C-alpha cells in the first residue's frame, strides 16, 4: 500500500493556504475621537455630598444608556483539577448616565453595551473632587456560526486539494510499476477532487474574511466637575 502524501510541488500551496487562514485576524477599527466634555442630564440627582472617604463620579457613555458594573471584590475558586483561581465579584451599579459614589482610589468599572459582544473594563479613579467621566465604549462583534462554517469549508477544501494531489501521485507511481517509462493517461478523479477542494477553500476563505471579529478600543475623558457646572 502506497502512502498518501502530497507531492512536494503541492505542499507549498497547502502551507500558504493554511497561513492565510491563521493570519486572517480581527478587523480593528480606528480609535474613536475623544468624547466632548459635556455634563449629561441624569434622572436622579445625589441627595448630598459623598460620605467621608468616598469620591463621586458622574458616568456617561457617548453611544447612549449603558449598563455599568463594578468589581467589588474577588473570591477564590478551586477547580476540579485543584487549580486555584481568583474570580472577580461584580455588582450592577446603574445605567448611564448616573452618579456613582465609591471609596477613594481606583476601581474597576465594566461597561456592558447592548450592541456589542465585548465588555469594556477600565480602572476609574475616585478622588476627593467630584468628576465627570465620559466614554466611547469599546466595541466588538463576531458571528460565530458564519466564522465556524467558513473554517469548516476551508478545511474541507484543503483536504480536497491534498487528496487530489495525493491521488495524482499514486496514479503516477502505479503507472511506473505497470507501464515502466511509458506515459500514462490519468483519470479525472484527481482533477475533480483538486478543483472541488480549491473551490471550497476559496468560498470558506471569503466567508471567514467577511465574518472575522471586528473590534475597536474605547476612549474616555475625565475632568473635575466644579460646583455649579452647567448641565448641557
Secondary structure, DSSP 8 states (H G I E B T S, - for coil): -------HHHHHHHHHHHHHHHH---EE--------------SS--SSS--TTEEEEEEEETTS--EEEEEEEEEEEE-TTS-EEEEEEEEEEEESSEEEEEESEEEEEEEE-TT-SS-EEEEEEE-SS-EEEEEE--EEE--HHHHHHHHHHHHHHHHHHHHHHHHHHHHHHHHHHHHTTS-----SHHHHHHHHHHHHHHHHHHHHHHTS-EEE--EEEEEE--TT----
